[in-house]
């Protein structure tokens, strides 16, 4: 009888261990299910109980795990990006409501979130004045709440500055009270001043709200940012810039210099670049420059990814986010998420998908993970006498978990699409 009892206990132990390993395997083998901040604390509690049973401690109740909310010590940043709007205010307000950045009255509720609009607000629709006023107001509200609104110039903004009105609607002109008023508004009036004061050509937006946070890890966190531009930035164009200067600052300087130069053109704005335009301004405005380039959208993916990586390395970013080339079915990811094309034709002039891109980046102390997450990430082992104690030990105090989740958000009942989710363990110095 004792021999049979021992064999029965051994069988029970093996069965329990098999169940535990199966649960861990399921946790790690489903990339569509996030490991961190899981909305199922009961399942995590049960897994902790199974661990205790497997260690011969079935008579000891499992300690309750931490709440399923994000840690108060976590570092978190959310960035939302919207592509070409082309004169459609109702579309963009519904998109920003879906992204939880504004309320039903159009007021900022995004807190410390960051909104990036990648240009081409103007043309093809009647809401030009309302749209630029809307973003002007939203920028101030976001800043007051600790967030930010980054506005980029698209090729259509610059075309209007140059007097190229090929895509301007009659309703748009009428809303300004005529062509003369509209021309003045864009060149020397409030829209022109807004462009020169608050719009840029490109932005590198860090994932971490604390500027020095990345440097406090060993080694320092790499590429914790995304690049935003209207058209596209190629390694060949970057090589044409002064290598001694920051490439982001250089592209913005060239665009700003071009805008201010138009104020000095005798007889008003031309329909193309003025004769006084410098070689770097002409290159900037060409199909090779950041306002017009479409290579990352139109070239075969297997031919561009190495060049895309070069740009990411040079700009110290993980993603190149751009509009300009419509993807009517929805946001398109290329090169494993390094290229994100977010112009989905949201204007009623196109009838495309109403979308925004959401990037959520979180750094969480390992000591505040659930036991289930810690097991899945192999921060603790089933061989540990007390896994919970190991998780909160001195050994793991400097250990953090980095998670980046990229999603496409849609309106009109279309479900959110996960573009990618990346996680890794990092050490704080």
C-alpha positions as a printed NumPy array, in Angstrom:
array([[  0.   ,   0.   ,   0.   ],
       [  2.716,   2.601,   0.787],
       [  4.312,   1.835,  -2.571],
       [  0.982,   2.372,  -4.35 ],
       [  0.392,   5.624,  -2.437],
       [  3.815,   6.97 ,  -3.452],
       [  3.175,   6.068,  -7.06 ],
       [ -0.197,   7.806,  -6.969],
       [  1.363,  10.953,  -5.527],
       [  4.063,  10.859,  -8.183],
       [  1.456,  10.527, -10.919],
       [ -0.49 ,  13.466,  -9.465],
       [  2.662,  15.589,  -9.287],
       [  3.574,  14.802, -12.893],
       [  0.038,  15.586, -14.045],
       [  0.052,  18.903, -12.197],
       [  3.463,  19.862, -13.606],
       [  2.252,  18.959, -17.099],
       [ -0.769,  21.232, -16.674],
       [  1.425,  24.089, -15.447],
       [  3.824,  23.767, -18.372],
       [  0.892,  23.591, -20.792],
       [ -0.516,  26.833, -19.378],
       [  2.875,  28.534, -19.645],
       [  3.302,  27.262, -23.21 ],
       [ -0.108,  28.599, -24.169],
       [  0.773,  31.96 , -22.636],
       [  3.98 ,  32.218, -24.662],
       [  2.76 ,  30.701, -27.924],
       [ -0.101,  33.11 , -28.696],
       [  1.368,  36.411, -29.915],
       [ -2.089,  37.904, -30.296],
       [ -2.63 ,  37.745, -26.517],
       [ -0.674,  40.362, -24.567],
       [  1.468,  39.043, -21.698],
       [  1.454,  42.187, -19.6  ],
       [ -1.436,  43.702, -17.661],
       [ -3.659,  40.781, -18.598],
       [ -7.362,  41.352, -17.889],
       [ -7.765,  37.972, -16.19 ],
       [ -6.404,  38.053, -12.615],
       [ -8.344,  34.904, -11.655],
       [ -6.413,  32.865, -14.236],
       [ -3.114,  34.279, -12.966],
       [ -4.132,  33.444,  -9.367],
       [ -4.976,  29.886, -10.405],
       [ -1.582,  29.486, -12.068],
       [  0.099,  30.617,  -8.849],
       [ -1.876,  27.979,  -6.947],
       [ -0.766,  25.295,  -9.421],
       [  2.854,  26.308,  -8.931],
       [  2.469,  25.874,  -5.185],
       [  0.849,  22.48 ,  -5.677],
       [  3.659,  21.353,  -7.959],
       [  6.114,  22.276,  -5.208],
       [  4.335,  20.18 ,  -2.632],
       [  2.638,  23.121,  -0.962],
       [ -0.95 ,  22.412,  -1.837],
       [ -1.979,  23.026,   1.741],
       [ -0.643,  26.624,   1.609],
       [ -3.065,  29.131,   0.026],
       [ -1.61 ,  31.16 ,  -2.853],
       [ -1.033,  34.843,  -2.085],
       [ -3.241,  37.207,  -4.072],
       [ -1.48 ,  38.729,  -7.068],
       [ -1.122,  42.422,  -7.758],
       [ -4.107,  44.206,  -9.308],
       [ -4.357,  44.058, -13.069],
       [ -3.866,  47.824, -13.532],
       [ -0.727,  49.412, -14.957],
       [  1.937,  49.99 , -12.329],
       [  2.229,  53.436, -10.792],
       [  5.972,  53.079, -11.342],
       [  5.613,  52.225, -15.03 ],
       [  6.757,  54.624, -17.718],
       [  4.11 ,  54.922, -20.407],
       [  3.623,  56.961, -23.555],
       [  0.906,  56.79 , -26.192],
       [  1.266,  58.344, -29.632],
       [ -1.62 ,  58.639, -32.094],
       [ -1.049,  59.592, -35.736],
       [ -3.557,  60.635, -38.397],
       [ -2.806,  60.887, -42.093],
       [ -4.167,  63.047, -44.908],
       [ -7.458,  64.784, -44.041],
       [ -8.137,  66.823, -47.208],
       [-10.858,  69.179, -46.024],
       [-13.065,  66.788, -44.032],
       [-13.613,  67.96 , -40.44 ],
       [-16.373,  65.442, -39.526],
       [-14.096,  62.561, -40.526],
       [-11.16 ,  63.677, -38.395],
       [-13.291,  64.426, -35.333],
       [-14.86 ,  60.95 , -35.45 ],
       [-11.377,  59.435, -35.781],
       [-10.021,  61.372, -32.796],
       [-13.057,  60.452, -30.711],
       [-12.426,  56.807, -31.547],
       [ -8.829,  57.275, -30.365],
       [-10.105,  58.803, -27.08 ],
       [ -8.306,  62.086, -27.725],
       [-11.354,  64.388, -27.893],
       [-14.866,  64.39 , -26.465],
       [-18.163,  64.933, -28.276],
       [-17.566,  68.699, -28.134],
       [-14.164,  68.38 , -29.812],
       [-12.245,  69.186, -26.607],
       [ -8.958,  67.467, -25.757],
       [ -9.334,  64.562, -23.308],
       [ -6.122,  62.762, -24.273],
       [ -4.183,  63.844, -21.195],
       [ -0.46 ,  63.286, -21.813],
       [ -0.983,  61.474, -25.12 ],
       [  0.705,  62.826, -28.236],
       [ -1.123,  63.431, -31.526],
       [  0.769,  63.699, -34.819],
       [ -0.949,  64.835, -38.012],
       [  1.211,  64.151, -41.073],
       [ -0.009,  66.921, -43.372],
       [ -2.418,  67.49 , -46.258],
       [ -5.183,  69.015, -44.161],
       [ -6.093,  71.273, -47.08 ],
       [ -7.679,  70.741, -50.557],
       [-10.427,  68.525, -51.956],
       [-12.938,  69.536, -49.244],
       [-14.746,  72.592, -47.839],
       [-13.469,  72.613, -44.224],
       [-10.071,  74.304, -44.556],
       [-10.703,  77.182, -42.13 ],
       [-12.46 ,  74.997, -39.576],
       [ -9.719,  72.361, -39.682],
       [ -6.782,  74.707, -39.163],
       [ -8.669,  76.466, -36.35 ],
       [ -9.495,  73.085, -34.818],
       [ -5.863,  71.965, -34.683],
       [ -4.807,  75.407, -33.47 ],
       [ -7.187,  75.093, -30.518],
       [ -6.399,  71.426, -29.885],
       [ -2.657,  72.162, -29.741],
       [ -3.132,  74.585, -26.865],
       [ -5.507,  72.263, -24.983],
       [ -3.154,  69.29 , -25.283],
       [ -0.177,  71.306, -24.069],
       [ -2.137,  72.47 , -21.032],
       [ -2.984,  68.831, -20.186],
       [  0.636,  67.694, -20.509],
       [  0.205,  66.186, -23.976],
       [  1.154,  67.535, -27.392],
       [ -0.064,  68.013, -30.946],
       [  2.593,  67.84 , -33.666],
       [  1.471,  69.224, -37.042],
       [  3.415,  68.499, -40.224],
       [  3.292,  70.213, -43.593],
       [  2.204,  68.095, -46.519],
       [  2.868,  68.738, -50.175],
       [ -0.626,  70.286, -50.44 ],
       [  0.137,  72.852, -47.715],
       [  3.268,  73.844, -49.595],
       [  1.409,  73.878, -52.936],
       [ -1.061,  76.383, -51.522],
       [  1.825,  78.494, -50.261],
       [  3.212,  78.421, -53.813],
       [ -0.128,  79.457, -55.301],
       [ -0.835,  76.042, -56.814],
       [ -4.602,  75.691, -56.407],
       [ -5.264,  72.732, -58.688],
       [ -7.101,  70.807, -55.95 ],
       [ -8.919,  73.694, -54.251],
       [-12.734,  73.443, -54.316],
       [-15.12 ,  76.303, -55.037],
       [-16.645,  75.851, -51.578],
       [-13.202,  76.275, -50.038],
       [-12.605,  79.569, -51.844],
       [-16.066,  80.808, -50.916],
       [-15.451,  80.07 , -47.229],
       [-12.626,  82.645, -47.282],
       [-14.77 ,  85.243, -49.01 ],
       [-12.958,  85.004, -52.331],
       [ -9.589,  84.2  , -53.893],
       [ -7.791,  87.304, -52.654],
       [ -8.685,  86.67 , -49.014],
       [ -7.697,  83.051, -49.306],
       [ -4.345,  83.849, -50.913],
       [ -3.537,  86.355, -48.193],
       [ -4.562,  83.928, -45.43 ],
       [ -2.121,  81.309, -46.691],
       [  0.788,  83.589, -47.452],
       [  0.851,  86.45 , -44.935],
       [ -2.335,  85.866, -42.902],
       [ -3.197,  83.614, -40.007],
       [ -2.725,  80.273, -41.816],
       [  0.68 ,  81.292, -43.138],
       [  1.742,  82.477, -39.684],
       [  0.479,  79.21 , -38.188],
       [  2.552,  77.21 , -40.678],
       [  5.711,  79.14 , -39.88 ],
       [  5.205,  79.01 , -36.108],
       [  3.732,  75.58 , -35.381],
       [  4.192,  73.259, -38.363],
       [  7.277,  71.277, -39.289],
       [  8.421,  69.006, -42.097],
       [  9.284,  66.023, -39.939],
       [  9.308,  65.021, -36.277],
       [ 11.117,  62.404, -34.23 ],
       [  8.742,  61.636, -31.359],
       [ 10.283,  59.76 , -28.386],
       [  8.385,  56.904, -26.763],
       [  9.424,  57.987, -23.277],
       [  7.967,  61.076, -21.649],
       [ 11.16 ,  61.445, -19.611],
       [ 13.894,  62.578, -21.989],
       [ 16.665,  60.904, -19.962],
       [ 14.828,  57.665, -19.199],
       [ 16.407,  55.663, -22.037],
       [ 19.904,  56.555, -20.848],
       [ 19.285,  55.07 , -17.392],
       [ 19.339,  51.52 , -18.739],
       [ 22.382,  49.351, -19.346],
       [ 22.927,  49.429, -22.252],
       [ 20.849,  52.538, -23.016],
       [ 17.595,  51.76 , -24.805],
       [ 17.961,  52.055, -28.56 ],
       [ 15.598,  53.569, -31.114],
       [ 12.886,  54.426, -28.576],
       [ 11.112,  56.812, -30.96 ],
       [  9.192,  56.993, -34.242],
       [  9.798,  59.241, -37.255],
       [  6.884,  61.104, -38.853],
       [  6.883,  62.812, -42.244],
       [  4.401,  63.416, -45.036],
       [  6.11 ,  61.696, -47.971],
       [  9.153,  59.617, -47.139],
       [ 12.774,  59.871, -46.023],
       [ 15.334,  57.79 , -47.915],
       [ 18.991,  57.092, -47.074],
       [ 19.974,  58.804, -50.318],
       [ 18.227,  62.018, -49.309],
       [ 19.76 ,  61.87 , -45.83 ],
       [ 23.216,  61.536, -47.402],
       [ 22.642,  64.858, -49.193],
       [ 22.296,  66.702, -45.87 ],
       [ 25.147,  68.157, -43.836],
       [ 26.476,  65.134, -41.893],
       [ 27.633,  67.392, -39.06 ],
       [ 24.064,  68.472, -38.295],
       [ 20.995,  66.692, -36.993],
       [ 19.031,  65.434, -40.042],
       [ 15.615,  66.181, -38.479],
       [ 16.646,  69.766, -37.735],
       [ 18.123,  70.131, -41.218],
       [ 14.95 ,  69.031, -43.018],
       [ 12.889,  71.384, -40.876],
       [ 15.317,  74.242, -41.515],
       [ 15.148,  73.783, -45.285],
       [ 11.344,  73.709, -45.256],
       [ 11.155,  76.747, -42.992],
       [ 13.654,  78.682, -45.129],
       [ 11.567,  77.918, -48.213],
       [  8.379,  79.139, -46.517],
       [  9.947,  82.415, -45.425],
       [ 11.559,  82.943, -48.839],
       [  8.096,  83.032, -50.441],
       [  7.317,  86.216, -48.498],
       [ 10.024,  88.012, -50.491],
       [  8.989,  86.92 , -54.002],
       [  8.189,  90.052, -56.066],
       [  4.659,  90.075, -57.454],
       [  3.37 ,  87.372, -55.13 ],
       [  3.764,  83.622, -55.028],
       [  4.719,  81.572, -58.111],
       [  3.119,  78.347, -59.286],
       [  6.401,  76.534, -58.672],
       [  9.554,  77.237, -56.72 ],
       [ 10.801,  80.801, -57.194],
       [ 13.935,  81.41 , -59.246],
       [ 15.713,  82.339, -56.052],
       [ 15.249,  78.818, -54.625],
       [ 18.542,  77.25 , -53.561],
       [ 19.755,  73.825, -54.775],
       [ 18.928,  72.268, -51.412],
       [ 15.391,  73.702, -51.6  ],
       [ 14.932,  72.297, -55.107],
       [ 16.154,  68.887, -53.981],
       [ 13.859,  69.105, -50.946],
       [ 10.845,  69.795, -53.208],
       [ 11.729,  67.092, -55.744],
       [ 10.359,  63.543, -55.826],
       [ 13.445,  62.472, -53.895],
       [ 12.655,  64.813, -51.002],
       [ 10.556,  64.208, -47.876],
       [  7.453,  66.008, -49.188],
       [  6.909,  63.932, -52.341],
       [  8.805,  60.649, -52.022],
       [  6.684,  57.473, -52.334],
       [  9.331,  54.728, -52.462],
       [  8.432,  53.066, -49.173],
       [  4.834,  52.74 , -50.391],
       [  5.298,  51.753, -54.028],
       [  8.489,  49.649, -54.238],
       [  8.574,  45.888, -53.695],
       [  8.944,  45.196, -50.003],
       [ 11.851,  42.785, -50.4  ],
       [ 13.794,  45.553, -52.16 ],
       [ 13.397,  48.292, -49.56 ],
       [ 13.777,  46.825, -46.079],
       [ 17.574,  47.084, -45.9  ],
       [ 17.383,  50.737, -46.95 ],
       [ 14.555,  51.352, -44.5  ],
       [ 16.738,  49.977, -41.701],
       [ 19.505,  52.412, -42.653],
       [ 17.099,  55.323, -42.225],
       [ 15.864,  53.955, -38.885],
       [ 19.451,  53.651, -37.671],
       [ 20.393,  57.137, -38.801],
       [ 17.303,  58.752, -37.258],
       [ 17.476,  56.501, -34.156],
       [ 13.856,  55.324, -34.526],
       [ 11.93 ,  52.064, -34.768],
       [  9.249,  53.162, -37.235],
       [  8.975,  55.443, -40.26 ],
       [  5.391,  56.742, -40.285],
       [  4.102,  58.624, -43.337],
       [  1.013,  59.643, -45.283],
       [  0.863,  60.918, -48.904],
       [  0.242,  57.597, -50.716],
       [ -3.338,  56.369, -50.064],
       [ -3.997,  52.86 , -48.755],
       [ -7.785,  52.831, -49.041],
       [ -8.299,  49.494, -47.286],
       [ -6.516,  50.574, -44.119],
       [ -3.163,  51.281, -42.519],
       [ -0.385,  49.259, -44.142],
       [  2.657,  47.878, -42.323],
       [  5.798,  46.936, -44.247],
       [  9.213,  45.563, -43.257],
       [  7.914,  44.13 , -39.977],
       [  6.385,  47.413, -38.85 ],
       [  9.362,  49.609, -39.688],
       [  7.26 ,  51.338, -42.387],
       [  3.727,  52.411, -41.443],
       [  1.604,  53.995, -44.183],
       [ -1.284,  55.897, -42.58 ],
       [ -2.949,  57.827, -45.445],
       [ -6.123,  55.773, -45.8  ],
       [ -8.135,  58.255, -47.873],
       [-10.266,  59.42 , -44.943],
       [-11.726,  62.446, -46.767],
       [-15.19 ,  62.051, -48.275],
       [-13.485,  63.027, -51.524],
       [-11.889,  59.553, -51.431],
       [-14.237,  57.45 , -49.314],
       [-11.453,  55.404, -47.765],
       [-11.064,  53.97 , -44.265],
       [-11.374,  56.282, -41.252],
       [ -8.281,  55.369, -39.275],
       [ -5.586,  56.405, -36.858],
       [ -2.343,  54.747, -35.802],
       [ -1.785,  54.091, -32.093],
       [  1.643,  53.361, -30.592],
       [  1.653,  52.517, -26.878],
       [  5.023,  52.089, -25.182],
       [  5.391,  50.879, -21.598],
       [  8.3  ,  50.116, -19.273],
       [  7.194,  48.102, -16.239],
       [  9.321,  47.063, -13.216],
       [  9.638,  43.284, -13.12 ],
       [  8.776,  43.269,  -9.432],
       [  5.28 ,  44.502, -10.25 ],
       [  4.431,  41.866, -12.852],
       [  1.964,  39.107, -12.167],
       [  3.479,  35.691, -11.529],
       [  1.963,  34.419, -14.78 ],
       [  3.724,  37.142, -16.783],
       [  6.986,  36.573, -14.937],
       [  6.854,  32.854, -15.728],
       [  6.041,  33.535, -19.376],
       [  9.021,  35.9  , -19.64 ],
       [ 11.265,  33.403, -17.784],
       [ 12.067,  35.927, -15.072],
       [ 11.178,  33.264, -12.494],
       [ 11.292,  29.516, -12.731],
       [  9.162,  26.667, -11.499],
       [ 12.339,  25.448,  -9.806],
       [ 12.344,  28.492,  -7.509],
       [ 11.22 ,  27.508,  -3.97 ],
       [  8.977,  30.587,  -3.791],
       [  8.604,  32.238,  -7.242],
       [  6.847,  35.281,  -5.817],
       [  9.804,  36.011,  -3.551],
       [ 12.241,  35.598,  -6.446],
       [ 10.262,  38.098,  -8.484],
       [ 10.589,  40.696,  -5.731],
       [ 14.21 ,  39.936,  -4.915],
       [ 17.215,  42.257,  -5.199],
       [ 18.256,  40.336,  -8.288],
       [ 15.22 ,  41.582, -10.225],
       [ 14.961,  45.093,  -8.795],
       [ 16.811,  46.551, -11.774],
       [ 14.9  ,  44.428, -14.283],
       [ 12.156,  46.047, -16.35 ],
       [  9.961,  44.823, -19.182],
       [  9.647,  46.922, -22.307],
       [  6.443,  46.532, -24.329],
       [  5.529,  48.328, -27.519],
       [  2.123,  47.799, -29.101],
       [  1.134,  49.234, -32.49 ],
       [ -2.514,  49.215, -33.532],
       [ -4.734,  50.539, -36.308],
       [ -7.907,  52.113, -34.914],
       [-10.992,  52.401, -37.127],
       [-14.445,  53.966, -36.893],
       [-17.82 ,  52.777, -38.21 ],
       [-17.743,  49.538, -36.249],
       [-14.543,  48.184, -37.775],
       [-12.467,  46.338, -35.194],
       [ -9.041,  47.446, -34.043],
       [ -6.215,  45.675, -35.869],
       [ -3.004,  44.796, -34.091],
       [ -0.059,  45.641, -36.332],
       [  2.64 ,  44.432, -33.985],
       [  3.567,  43.815, -30.387],
       [  7.153,  43.65 , -29.194],
       [  8.414,  42.943, -25.7  ],
       [ 11.793,  42.332, -24.12 ],
       [ 13.524,  42.357, -20.748],
       [ 15.913,  45.243, -20.065],
       [ 18.226,  46.089, -17.182],
       [ 18.255,  49.446, -15.436],
       [ 21.683,  50.76 , -14.512]])
